[in-house]
Protein backbone atom coordinates (compact mmCIF):
# COMPACT_ATOMS: atom_id res chain seq x y z
CA UNK A 1 0.00 0.00 0.00
CA UNK A 2 2.87 2.39 0.75
CA UNK A 3 4.34 1.82 -2.71
CA UNK A 4 1.01 2.63 -4.33
CA UNK A 5 0.65 5.77 -2.22
CA UNK A 6 4.16 6.85 -3.17
CA UNK A 7 3.51 6.19 -6.87
CA UNK A 8 0.23 8.11 -6.78
CA UNK A 9 1.93 10.99 -4.96
CA UNK A 10 4.69 11.16 -7.55
CA UNK A 11 2.30 11.01 -10.52
CA UNK A 12 0.06 13.72 -9.08
CA UNK A 13 2.94 16.07 -8.29
CA UNK A 14 4.74 15.44 -11.60
CA UNK A 15 1.54 15.95 -13.61
CA UNK A 16 0.72 19.16 -11.75
CA UNK A 17 4.23 20.62 -12.05
CA UNK A 18 4.60 19.66 -15.71
CA UNK A 19 1.13 20.88 -16.59
CA UNK A 20 1.74 24.15 -14.81
CA UNK A 21 5.00 24.69 -16.69
CA UNK A 22 3.59 23.72 -20.07
CA UNK A 23 0.21 25.43 -20.03
CA UNK A 24 0.35 28.34 -17.56
CA UNK A 25 2.22 31.43 -18.64
CA UNK A 26 4.29 33.05 -15.91
CA UNK A 27 5.12 36.13 -17.99
CA UNK A 28 2.81 39.15 -17.99
CA UNK A 29 0.57 39.59 -21.03
CA UNK A 30 2.19 42.94 -21.82
CA UNK A 31 5.59 41.34 -22.44
CA UNK A 32 7.09 39.63 -25.48
CA UNK A 33 7.24 36.30 -23.66
CA UNK A 34 3.63 36.68 -22.50
CA UNK A 35 2.39 37.15 -26.05
CA UNK A 36 4.70 34.59 -27.66
CA UNK A 37 3.45 31.94 -25.19
CA UNK A 38 0.26 31.75 -27.29
CA UNK A 39 1.87 31.47 -30.72
CA UNK A 40 3.48 28.65 -32.68
CA UNK A 41 6.98 29.06 -34.01
CA UNK A 42 7.00 30.03 -37.72
CA UNK A 43 10.06 27.84 -38.38
CA UNK A 44 9.90 24.20 -39.31
CA UNK A 45 10.72 23.22 -35.73
CA UNK A 46 7.79 22.15 -33.52
CA UNK A 47 8.58 24.64 -30.75
CA UNK A 48 6.46 27.20 -28.96
CA UNK A 49 7.45 30.70 -30.10
CA UNK A 50 8.51 31.70 -26.58
CA UNK A 51 11.17 28.94 -26.64
CA UNK A 52 12.44 29.47 -30.19
CA UNK A 53 15.76 31.24 -30.73
CA UNK A 54 16.03 30.74 -34.48
CA UNK A 55 16.03 33.77 -36.79
CA UNK A 56 12.42 33.39 -37.91
CA UNK A 57 11.21 33.12 -34.32
CA UNK A 58 13.30 36.13 -33.31
CA UNK A 59 11.75 38.15 -36.16
CA UNK A 60 8.27 37.39 -34.83
CA UNK A 61 9.37 38.32 -31.32
CA UNK A 62 10.72 41.63 -32.67
CA UNK A 63 7.35 42.25 -34.33
CA UNK A 64 5.60 41.52 -31.04
CA UNK A 65 7.90 43.97 -29.25
CA UNK A 66 7.18 46.70 -31.79
CA UNK A 67 3.45 46.14 -31.51
CA UNK A 68 3.60 46.24 -27.71
CA UNK A 69 5.54 49.52 -27.89
CA UNK A 70 2.89 50.95 -30.21
CA UNK A 71 0.25 50.29 -27.55
CA UNK A 72 -1.39 47.07 -28.72
CA UNK A 73 -2.43 44.44 -26.18
CA UNK A 74 -1.97 40.67 -26.32
CA UNK A 75 -5.38 39.93 -27.86
CA UNK A 76 -4.76 42.45 -30.67
CA UNK A 77 -1.31 41.06 -31.41
CA UNK A 78 -2.46 37.44 -31.45
CA UNK A 79 -5.35 38.47 -33.71
CA UNK A 80 -2.87 40.21 -36.04
CA UNK A 81 -0.75 37.06 -36.34
CA UNK A 82 -3.86 34.95 -36.97
CA UNK A 83 -5.11 37.28 -39.70
CA UNK A 84 -1.69 37.60 -41.30
CA UNK A 85 -0.40 34.00 -41.07
CA UNK A 86 -3.55 31.95 -40.58
CA UNK A 87 -4.21 29.12 -38.18
CA UNK A 88 -0.58 27.94 -38.44
CA UNK A 89 0.37 30.84 -36.16
CA UNK A 90 -1.97 29.65 -33.42
CA UNK A 91 -0.79 27.09 -30.90
CA UNK A 92 -2.88 24.04 -30.02
CA UNK A 93 -2.44 22.10 -26.75
CA UNK A 94 -0.99 19.15 -28.69
CA UNK A 95 1.55 21.45 -30.40
CA UNK A 96 2.44 22.95 -27.01
CA UNK A 97 3.13 19.48 -25.56
CA UNK A 98 5.14 18.45 -28.62
CA UNK A 99 7.12 21.69 -28.56
CA UNK A 100 8.00 21.42 -24.88
CA UNK A 101 8.94 17.73 -25.30
CA UNK A 102 11.09 18.64 -28.32
CA UNK A 103 12.92 21.23 -26.23
CA UNK A 104 13.53 18.78 -23.37
CA UNK A 105 14.57 15.89 -25.60
CA UNK A 106 17.13 17.89 -27.56
CA UNK A 107 18.84 19.18 -24.43
CA UNK A 108 17.26 22.62 -24.45
CA UNK A 109 17.21 22.96 -20.67
CA UNK A 110 20.17 23.85 -18.47
CA UNK A 111 21.20 21.09 -16.07
CA UNK A 112 20.68 23.44 -13.11
CA UNK A 113 17.03 24.00 -14.06
CA UNK A 114 16.43 20.26 -14.47
CA UNK A 115 17.97 19.59 -11.05
CA UNK A 116 15.83 22.29 -9.42
CA UNK A 117 12.69 20.92 -11.10
CA UNK A 118 13.56 17.38 -9.96
CA UNK A 119 14.17 18.54 -6.38
CA UNK A 120 10.87 20.41 -6.30
CA UNK A 121 9.03 17.33 -7.60
CA UNK A 122 10.75 15.09 -5.04
CA UNK A 123 10.05 17.45 -2.13
CA UNK A 124 6.38 17.86 -3.03
CA UNK A 125 6.08 14.11 -3.58
CA UNK A 126 7.51 13.49 -0.11
CA UNK A 127 5.13 16.03 1.43
CA UNK A 128 2.09 14.61 -0.35
CA UNK A 129 3.12 11.04 0.50
CA UNK A 130 3.57 11.94 4.17
CA UNK A 131 0.20 13.66 4.24
CA UNK A 132 -1.53 10.70 2.62
CA UNK A 133 0.16 8.27 5.01
CA UNK A 134 -0.96 10.35 7.99
CA UNK A 135 -4.51 10.48 6.63
CA UNK A 136 -4.54 6.70 6.10
CA UNK A 137 -3.27 6.09 9.64
CA UNK A 138 -5.84 8.49 11.09
CA UNK A 139 -8.63 6.82 9.12
CA UNK A 140 -7.42 3.37 10.20
CA UNK A 141 -7.32 4.42 13.86
CA UNK A 142 -10.86 5.77 13.62
CA UNK A 143 -12.00 2.46 12.17
CA UNK A 144 -10.02 0.52 14.73
CA UNK A 145 -7.94 -1.33 12.12
CA UNK A 146 -4.30 -1.24 11.13
CA UNK A 147 -3.21 0.38 7.84
DADAGI-V6690 format. One record per pair of residues at least 6 apart in sequence whose ideal C-beta (glycine too) atoms are under 8 Angstrom apart, sorted by sequence separation. I is the first residue (numbers start at 1). GAP is how many residues later the second one is. If there is no record, write none. Layout:
i=I gap=GAP
i=I gap=GAP
This chain:
i=27 gap=6
i=28 gap=6
i=29 gap=6
i=41 gap=6
i=52 gap=6
i=102 gap=6
i=103 gap=6
i=140 gap=6
i=27 gap=7
i=41 gap=7
i=42 gap=7
i=45 gap=7
i=82 gap=7
i=140 gap=7
i=25 gap=8
i=40 gap=8
i=41 gap=8
i=49 gap=8
i=72 gap=8
i=81 gap=8
i=82 gap=8
i=91 gap=8
i=25 gap=9
i=39 gap=9
i=40 gap=9
i=43 gap=9
i=45 gap=9
i=67 gap=9
i=68 gap=9
i=81 gap=9
i=27 gap=10
i=39 gap=10
i=41 gap=10
i=47 gap=10
i=67 gap=10
i=137 gap=10
i=37 gap=11
i=41 gap=11
i=43 gap=11
i=49 gap=11
i=136 gap=11
i=25 gap=12
i=36 gap=12
i=37 gap=12
i=49 gap=12
i=78 gap=12
i=25 gap=13
i=36 gap=13
i=37 gap=13
i=41 gap=13
i=43 gap=13
i=64 gap=13
i=67 gap=13
i=36 gap=14
i=42 gap=14
i=43 gap=14
i=41 gap=15
i=42 gap=15
i=41 gap=16
i=33 gap=17
i=42 gap=17
i=42 gap=18
i=41 gap=19
i=39 gap=21
i=60 gap=21
i=27 gap=23
i=36 gap=24
i=36 gap=25
i=36 gap=28
i=32 gap=29
i=35 gap=29
i=32 gap=32
i=32 gap=33
i=35 gap=33
i=32 gap=36
i=38 gap=36
i=31 gap=37
i=30 gap=38
i=35 gap=39
i=39 gap=39
i=34 gap=40
i=38 gap=40
i=35 gap=42
i=39 gap=42
i=49 gap=42
i=30 gap=43
i=35 gap=43
i=42 gap=43
i=48 gap=43
i=29 gap=44
i=30 gap=44
i=29 gap=45
i=42 gap=46
i=42 gap=47
i=48 gap=47
i=40 gap=48
i=48 gap=48
i=51 gap=48
i=40 gap=49
i=46 gap=49
i=51 gap=49
i=39 gap=50
i=40 gap=50
i=39 gap=51
i=40 gap=51
i=48 gap=51
i=38 gap=52
i=39 gap=52
i=46 gap=52
i=47 gap=52
i=48 gap=52
i=51 gap=52
i=38 gap=53
i=46 gap=53
i=40 gap=55
i=47 gap=55
i=46 gap=56
i=47 gap=56
i=45 gap=57
i=51 gap=57
i=41 gap=58
i=40 gap=59
i=23 gap=70
i=23 gap=73
i=22 gap=74
i=22 gap=75
i=22 gap=78
i=21 gap=79
i=21 gap=96
i=17 gap=100
i=17 gap=103
i=17 gap=104
i=14 gap=107
i=17 gap=107
i=13 gap=108
i=10 gap=111
i=13 gap=111
i=14 gap=111
i=13 gap=112
i=10 gap=115
i=13 gap=115
i=9 gap=116
i=12 gap=116
i=9 gap=117
i=6 gap=119
i=9 gap=119
i=9 gap=120
i=6 gap=123
i=9 gap=123
i=5 gap=124
i=8 gap=124
i=5 gap=127
i=5 gap=128
i=2 gap=131
i=5 gap=131
i=1 gap=135
i=1 gap=146
